[in-house]
Amino acid sequence: MAQINPSILSADFARLADEARAVEGADWLHVDVMDNHFVPNLTLGAPVVESLRKATDTPLDCHLMIEEPDRWAPRYVEAGAGSVTFHAEAAAAPVRLAREIRALGARASMALKPATPVEPYEDLLPELDMLLVMTVEPGFGGQAFLDIMLPKIRRTRRLIEKHGLQMWLQVDGGVSESTIERCAEAGADVFVAGSAVYSADDPAAAVRALRRRAEEAAERAGTG
């Protein structure tokens, strides 16, 4: 089943509680944490995650685009995140970090930037609950979807199936009604959508429409 995770990076930061409630039919609320070091942008931190946790019943999916995730990721679980994603390019000890996140009670996820291949991390996959394939360069919302990532999504899905894993495969970047079907056909099942949701007149309806498109595409491709 397809999961839609609206990204609050595209929401109105002055009205975050209202924006979170506007998509309460979503599976998760995606929270982009950027430190202006790992990526050239600065967003929010653990205190905002704590506030969001109190403002919505939708579970929080925190994507840490930061340096030293080994040091900071546990803090986001403590702040209320149900899933924490760290970047392979930034983690010093990804297996240890994934195990720590899980031990604290959250789902552990690892993200790969567009130029980072998945194959070197094949042996790590059983330690993860989700793998995120970035379909834009991380750091800014509203970027155009990179079609050249579709083969990488397919290869990742094959590796997951090769090892008989139940882990989720997430895509983030440029996901919209015009691109989500291709991602689903390639094997993704969790979709981060920012402007496609929050620029819509009815964000909740946009979430439902995206989920329907993804599930129909997965069914046609036999990946659902």
C-alpha positions as CSV (number, residue, x, y, z in Angstrom):
1,M,0.0,0.0,0.0
2,A,1.3,3.4,-1.0
3,Q,2.1,5.9,1.8
4,I,2.0,9.6,1.3
5,N,4.2,11.8,3.5
6,P,3.5,15.6,3.0
7,S,6.6,17.7,3.6
8,I,6.2,20.6,5.8
9,L,9.1,22.3,4.0
10,S,6.4,23.5,1.6
11,A,4.0,24.5,4.4
12,D,3.5,27.9,5.9
13,F,6.0,28.0,8.8
14,A,4.0,30.6,10.6
15,R,1.0,28.2,10.7
16,L,2.7,24.8,11.2
17,A,0.1,23.4,13.6
18,D,-2.7,24.3,11.2
19,E,-0.7,23.0,8.2
20,A,-0.1,19.7,10.1
21,R,-3.8,19.3,10.8
22,A,-4.7,20.1,7.2
23,V,-3.1,16.7,6.1
24,E,-4.2,14.4,8.9
25,G,-5.3,11.8,6.4
26,A,-1.7,11.4,5.4
27,D,0.4,8.4,6.6
28,W,3.2,10.4,8.0
29,L,4.2,14.1,8.2
30,H,7.7,14.6,6.7
31,V,9.9,17.0,8.6
32,D,13.1,18.2,6.8
33,V,15.8,19.1,9.2
34,M,18.7,21.0,7.6
35,D,21.8,22.5,9.3
36,N,23.3,24.8,6.6
37,H,26.4,22.5,6.6
38,F,25.5,19.2,5.1
39,V,23.1,21.1,2.8
40,P,23.1,24.8,2.0
41,N,19.9,25.6,3.8
42,L,18.7,26.0,7.4
43,T,15.3,24.9,8.6
44,L,14.3,23.6,12.0
45,G,15.3,21.4,14.9
46,A,14.2,19.2,17.7
47,P,12.1,21.8,19.6
48,V,9.9,22.3,16.5
49,V,9.5,18.5,16.2
50,E,8.4,18.4,19.9
51,S,5.8,21.1,19.2
52,L,4.5,19.3,16.1
53,R,4.2,16.1,18.0
54,K,1.8,17.9,20.3
55,A,-0.1,19.5,17.5
56,T,-1.0,16.4,15.4
57,D,-1.8,12.7,15.7
58,T,0.0,12.1,12.3
59,P,3.3,10.3,13.0
60,L,6.4,12.3,12.2
61,D,9.0,11.2,9.6
62,C,12.2,13.2,10.3
63,H,14.7,13.5,7.5
64,L,18.0,14.7,8.9
65,M,20.0,16.5,6.3
66,I,22.7,17.3,8.8
67,E,26.3,16.6,9.8
68,E,27.0,14.3,12.7
69,P,23.7,12.4,12.6
70,D,25.3,9.8,14.9
71,R,25.3,12.5,17.6
72,W,21.9,14.2,16.9
73,A,19.5,11.5,15.5
74,P,18.6,10.0,18.9
75,R,17.4,13.5,20.0
76,Y,14.8,13.4,17.3
77,V,13.4,10.2,18.6
78,E,13.2,11.7,22.0
79,A,11.4,14.7,20.5
80,G,8.7,12.4,19.2
81,A,9.7,11.3,15.7
82,G,8.3,7.9,14.8
83,S,10.8,7.5,11.9
84,V,14.3,9.0,11.7
85,T,16.3,9.1,8.4
86,F,20.0,9.9,8.4
87,H,22.2,10.3,5.4
88,A,24.7,7.6,4.4
89,E,27.1,10.3,3.3
90,A,27.1,11.9,6.8
91,A,26.9,8.9,9.2
92,A,30.1,7.7,10.8
93,A,28.7,4.4,11.9
94,P,25.4,3.7,10.1
95,V,24.7,0.3,11.5
96,R,25.3,1.4,15.1
97,L,23.1,4.5,14.5
98,A,20.3,2.5,13.0
99,R,20.3,0.1,15.9
100,E,20.3,3.0,18.4
101,I,17.3,4.6,16.6
102,R,15.4,1.3,16.7
103,A,16.3,0.7,20.3
104,L,14.8,4.0,21.2
105,G,11.5,2.9,19.6
106,A,11.5,4.6,16.2
107,R,11.9,3.3,12.6
108,A,15.5,3.6,11.3
109,S,15.9,4.9,7.8
110,M,18.9,5.8,5.6
111,A,19.0,8.3,2.7
112,L,21.1,8.3,-0.4
113,K,21.8,11.5,-2.4
114,P,21.4,11.1,-6.2
115,A,25.1,10.4,-6.8
116,T,25.4,7.8,-4.0
117,P,24.9,4.2,-5.3
118,V,22.9,1.8,-3.3
119,E,25.0,-1.3,-4.0
120,P,27.8,-0.6,-1.4
121,Y,25.1,-0.6,1.3
122,E,23.5,-3.9,0.4
123,D,24.8,-5.6,3.5
124,L,23.3,-2.9,5.7
125,L,19.8,-3.2,4.4
126,P,18.6,-5.7,7.1
127,E,19.4,-3.1,9.8
128,L,17.0,-0.6,8.3
129,D,13.2,-0.1,8.2
130,M,13.3,2.2,5.2
131,L,15.7,3.4,2.5
132,L,15.2,6.8,1.0
133,V,16.3,7.4,-2.6
134,M,16.6,11.2,-3.1
135,T,15.1,12.2,-6.5
136,V,16.5,15.7,-6.2
137,E,19.7,17.1,-4.6
138,P,18.8,17.6,-1.0
139,G,18.6,21.1,0.5
140,F,15.7,22.9,-1.1
141,G,12.0,22.2,-1.9
142,G,10.3,22.7,-5.2
143,Q,13.0,21.1,-7.3
144,A,12.2,19.2,-10.5
145,F,12.1,15.4,-10.3
146,L,15.3,13.7,-11.6
147,D,14.1,10.9,-14.0
148,I,17.6,9.5,-14.0
149,M,16.9,8.2,-10.5
150,L,14.3,5.7,-11.7
151,P,16.8,2.9,-12.5
152,K,18.3,3.4,-9.0
153,I,14.8,2.9,-7.5
154,R,14.4,-0.3,-9.5
155,R,17.8,-1.6,-8.4
156,T,17.0,-0.8,-4.8
157,R,13.7,-2.6,-5.0
158,R,15.5,-5.7,-6.5
159,L,18.0,-5.7,-3.6
160,I,15.1,-5.5,-1.0
161,E,13.4,-8.4,-2.7
162,K,16.7,-10.4,-3.0
163,H,17.1,-10.3,0.7
164,G,13.4,-10.9,1.5
165,L,13.1,-7.7,3.5
166,Q,9.9,-6.0,4.5
167,M,11.6,-2.5,4.5
168,W,9.9,0.5,2.8
169,L,11.4,2.3,-0.2
170,Q,10.9,6.1,0.0
171,V,11.4,8.7,-2.7
172,D,11.7,12.4,-1.9
173,G,12.0,15.3,-4.4
174,G,9.7,16.5,-7.2
175,V,7.0,14.0,-6.4
176,S,3.7,15.1,-7.9
177,E,0.7,13.7,-9.8
178,S,2.8,13.7,-12.9
179,T,5.8,11.8,-11.5
180,I,4.4,9.6,-8.7
181,E,3.3,6.9,-11.1
182,R,6.8,6.4,-12.5
183,C,8.2,6.1,-8.9
184,A,5.6,3.6,-8.0
185,E,6.1,1.5,-11.1
186,A,9.8,1.5,-10.3
187,G,9.2,0.0,-6.9
188,A,8.8,2.9,-4.4
189,D,6.0,2.7,-1.8
190,V,6.5,5.7,0.4
191,F,6.3,9.1,-1.3
192,V,7.3,12.5,0.1
193,A,5.3,15.3,-1.5
194,G,5.7,19.0,-0.6
195,S,4.4,21.6,-3.1
196,A,2.1,19.0,-4.7
197,V,0.2,18.8,-1.4
198,Y,0.6,22.2,0.2
199,S,0.1,24.3,-3.0
200,A,-3.3,22.5,-3.6
201,D,-6.6,24.2,-2.6
202,D,-7.4,21.1,-0.6
203,P,-4.2,19.4,0.8
204,A,-6.1,16.4,2.2
205,A,-7.7,15.8,-1.2
206,A,-4.2,16.1,-2.8
207,V,-2.9,13.4,-0.5
208,R,-5.8,11.0,-1.4
209,A,-5.2,11.7,-5.2
210,L,-1.5,11.0,-4.9
211,R,-2.1,7.8,-3.0
212,R,-4.7,6.6,-5.5
213,R,-2.3,7.3,-8.5
214,A,0.6,5.5,-6.8
215,E,-1.5,2.4,-5.9
216,E,-3.0,2.1,-9.4
217,A,0.5,2.4,-11.0
218,A,2.0,-0.2,-8.6
219,E,-0.9,-2.5,-9.4
220,R,-0.4,-2.1,-13.1
221,A,3.4,-2.7,-12.8
222,G,2.9,-5.6,-10.4
223,T,5.0,-3.9,-7.7
224,G,2.2,-3.2,-5.3
